[in-house]
């Protein structure tokens, strides 16, 4: 698959219903998000591999359970149980479909030991990295309860992909700012951190962080995609943005089922970038930084 792309950020669901519920009408791919739909896309040969960054909205779930009459304690235990079952499912799907790469979700409310224990047990099930969504999960990236996790991820060279930017996280926009990772990057200089969506909505902060932390990576999902007409960012601005961050630091990603990987990749192929830049963004950066090597396995 010489020209095959790597999609560094997708969400998969067990069923079409579950996927539709998660999208709440906000998706642009026209697909439900059921994992077998993505398996079909992989079978087409244009995509080499995709990273499943499945997450569980623990805080929202806890609130909903409390509203239904559960105690805080019961609701927390139930929400964490769902997170753990989702992690187990994500790893299981990846074992059945090795071109789907499993990243797991953790929540600081699990406590320092709980978070590391979750990582350790899922690594044995094939997990390859961690996905965080600080704004939705309502924690600061620098939350000390996550430091043992960062330490372990740094030691094991496991990437952390974090949601970043986008204005719909109105509750805690400061947790969605690229600069919220400053403390983590200072403390764990060898940790691979990927900020999703290029921190769209906080682009100046993304540029500032890119300049200050040369190993910080970005994924371009949503910020650059091929389903919106007109696009959120013009072709000219996308090229400027990629070059400002550095093409060697941008990972192609669709955020499927929100974006569509084939349409999104098509847009990047049409941009006035060099072939080398396109190759880096569409696959080579992910191969190098996320350690994805399907062709060799
Ligand atoms: Zn996403």
Boltz pocket constraint, residues with backbone or C-beta under 6 A from the ligand:
constraints:
  - pocket:
      binder: B
      contacts: [[A, 9], [A, 10], [A, 11], [A, 53], [A, 255]]
      max_distance: 6.0
